[in-house]
Amino acid sequence: MHSPHDGRRHGRCPRDGYRGVTRGLALDLGSSRTRAWTPGLGIVTDAESTGDPDGGSGHDRPVRRGRIVDPESCGRMLSRIADTALGADRSETLIVLSHPVLAGPEHRAEVRELLAALGPTSVIVLDSARAAAAHAGPQDGGPMLVVDIGAELTEVTLLVDGMVRDARQAETGLSDLGPTEPPTAVVRTALDMIMEMWRQDRHGAVLGALRKGPLLAGGGALRPDITNRIAVRLGVPVRLADDPATAVVRGAGLILGSALRKAGAAPALPGPVR
């Protein structure tokens, strides 16, 4: 478990805005699965994270516990996705990629280097909690608690006015559970992080977020045995992201779409982000 970090914005916009950008790709680089989204098509990739184009045996996984452990393999995987989604020519493109909230500076620098190698015009790197919140829809500007339970990480993030006010991370996820094992460890981990955050909150933001109901995302939010236990233990209703497993990439897609519209490149989508 890592220490919290105060309101930081990890996404960085280019100085000249998005001039010359006409196309884009949103990415959620996960420990278990990597997902990609493009305007007009929605999710175009939802596959196991591996550098092997044939899927491999699972040993060639470039991301573990939210960290890039094999940059070369990760680069091959991202290149394949970009080739499929954008074609060989990546000029006039914007790539938006989400990462764990508490990803360290080394991870973020590595991500930017890998994305730069793909040849896009611009890059936005942002945390997964803000992407999930974007997918949840317009907020009232008040505090919001995002609980993201993935394959190898569980993160709890407090957002206030769209900024990360506090965050906790544990290297515990669904992949640590046996096939018939109850999710006791995952639920306890999430609850412990929420309660620790609550105890250290001097401004009442966590309590305000809990009263509205925490937003649950990630594969864990698909399991009623997890969501029901969290709701019962907290004594508040929980909100489930629409299709929780893909909420982050679709939220990144919304941010991408907004940037492309500012550049005058993307028409309004005919319906909700897929």
N, C-alpha and C positions, 0 to 999 in steps of 0.2 A: 504494500500500500504506500502511496506517495503522499507527500505533503500537499496541501491545497495551494493553488496559486490565485492571485488576485486579478481583478478585471483586466484581462489582456485580449487584444484582438490579434489573431494570428494571420487572418487573411490580409493580403497587401495588394492594393490596386496599383497598376502602372501609372506613372506620373502623367502621361498624356491620355488618361482614360482608356477607352477601348477603340481608339482610332484604327480603322482598317480591319477590324474584326467582323467577320461575316458568318462564322460557323463556330460550333463549340461542342465540348464533351465534358460531362460530369462524372467523377469517379469516386467510389467508396472502396478504399484499399483495406480489406479486412484480413484478419489472421486466417480465417477459414475460407471466405469467399470474397471475390472482387466483383463489383457491380459497376456497370457503365450506363449512362443515360445520354441521349441526344435529343434536341428539339424536334418535335414532330413525330418521332418514333418511340419515345419513352425509353424503357430499359432495353438495351441491345446486348448486354452481357450480364450474366448472373452465373458465374462458374467458380469452381474451386480455385483458390489462389495457388498457382503453381507456375514455375518457369518452363514446364514441359508442355508443349503444344498438344500432346495427346492425353494430358491429364496426369500421367505418371502414377506412381504408387502412393503419393502423398508425402514422400520424403523430400521432394524438391519444393518445399514451401518457403518462399522468400520472406514471409512476414510471420513472426511468432510473438504472441503476447503483445500485439500492437506495435512491434518494432521491426524494422527492416534488418534481417540477419544475412541476406544474400542479395546485395545490390545488383549484381550482374543478372541473376535470375529474375529479379523484380523488373529490371529494365526490359528484359525480353518479353515478359508478360505484358507490360504496359505498351510496348511497341506493337505487339500483336493486336491488342485491343484498339489502339489508335489507328492501325492500318485498316481494321475492319470498319470502324466507326467513321473515320475521317478520310481514309485513303492515304496514299503515299505522300501527297503534298499537304503539309500541315501549316502552310502560310495562311494568314488571315483567320487563325483559329484562337479560341480561348479555352483553356482547360481549367476546370474547377475540381479540386481534389480535397476530400475531407480526411482528417486524421484524428486519432484519439485526443481528447481534450488535454491530457497531461503528457502528450508526446514532447520529448525534450528537444532542445535546440539542434542536437546532432541529427535526430530523426527528421526534423523539419528541413534542415539544410540538405539532407540526402534526398528527400522527396523533391525539393526544388531542382536539384541537380539532375535527377532522373527525368523530371518533366521537361526541363530545358533541352535535354538530349532528344526529345521527341520533335522539337522544332516548332512549337506553337508561337504565336505572336505575343500572347499574354498568358499569365497564370494567376489563379487565385487559390491560396491554400487556407483552409479554415477548419475549425474544429467540428467534430461530429455532433456535439450538443446543439450548436447554433444551426447546423443543417437540419437536424431533427425538428427543432423549434420552427424553422422556416416552413417545413412541410406541414406542421400542425396548424398553420394559418396565422392570420394577424392576431397579435396579442394586445393586451390593454396597457402594456408598458410596465406592469408590475412584476414581481418576482415569479420565476418559473423554475420548477425542479424537474430535471430530465434524468431518468434512470435508464441507462443503456446496458442491457445484459446480452453480451455476445458470446461467441464460441470460447474465447480465451481471456476476455477482459470483462469486468463489470465496472462501470463508471457512474458516478452520481455528480451532477453539475447544477449549480445554482446560477441562473441567469437573471440579471436585473437590467432592464432597459436594453436588452439585446447583448449585454456584455457578460463575460464570465466573472462572477463575483467570488465563487469558491468552487472547488472540485475535489473529488476523491477518486482514487483508482485502485482496483485490486486485481491481481493476476489470477482470477478465478472466473470460470465461465462454464458454459454448457458442456464443453468437451471434457471437463473434469468429472462429469457425472457418469456413472455406469448406466447401462441400458435400462435397468430396472430400479436404479437408485433414486430415492426421493430427492427433490432439489433443496434439501435442508441447508446445505453449505452455501449455495448461491443466494438463497433468500436471506440467510443470516448475514452474509457479507454485505449485501445491499442495505439491509436495515442498520447494521452497525455503522456504515458510512453515513447514512442519513442522520442517525442519532448523534454521531460525533459532530457533524456539521451543525446540527441544531444546537448542541451544547455550546459551541464556540461562536454562535451568531449573536451579536450584541444589538442588532438592529431590527430583529423580528422578521427578516426577509424569508427565512426558511419556514417559519410558522405561516406566513402569508401564502407561500407557495404550496404548503401542505393543505391549507384550507381550500385552495382551488383544485387540488388533486395533482399528484406528480404525473408527468407524462412518461409512459413506459415505451421503450423502443428496443430494437434488437430482437434476435431470435427468442430470447427468454420471454418476451411479451406475447409470444404465440402460445405459451403454455399456461393454461388456467391454474395448474397446480402451483405455479410461481406467482402469477398476478393476484390470485385470490388470497394467498398467504400474506403477501405484502400489504394488501388492502386491509385484511383483518388485523394484522399486527400494528399497523399505523392507525387504524380506526378511521380512515378516510377513504373515499372512493378514489380509484386510480383511473387515469385516462390512457387508453391504448391508442398509439399511433396507428393510422390507417395502413394496413400491411406493414407491421412493425419492422420486419426484416429488411425492407427496402426503403424505409422512411428516410434514412440518411442520404442515400444517393438521389432520391427524388427531391429532397430538400435542397441538395446541392444543385440539382437541375433547375429548381425555381430561381436560385441565385444566379445561375448561368443565364437563364432566360431573361431575367431582369437586366443583366449586364448587356446582353445582345440587343435588347430593345433600346437601351440607352444609346447603343452604337447605331441604331436604325437598321439592324440586320435581321431581327427575328420578328415574324408576325405573331400576333396574339394566338395563344394555343386555343383550339376549339373546345377544350374541356379540361378537367382536372389532370394534373401530371400523372402519367401512368407509371 
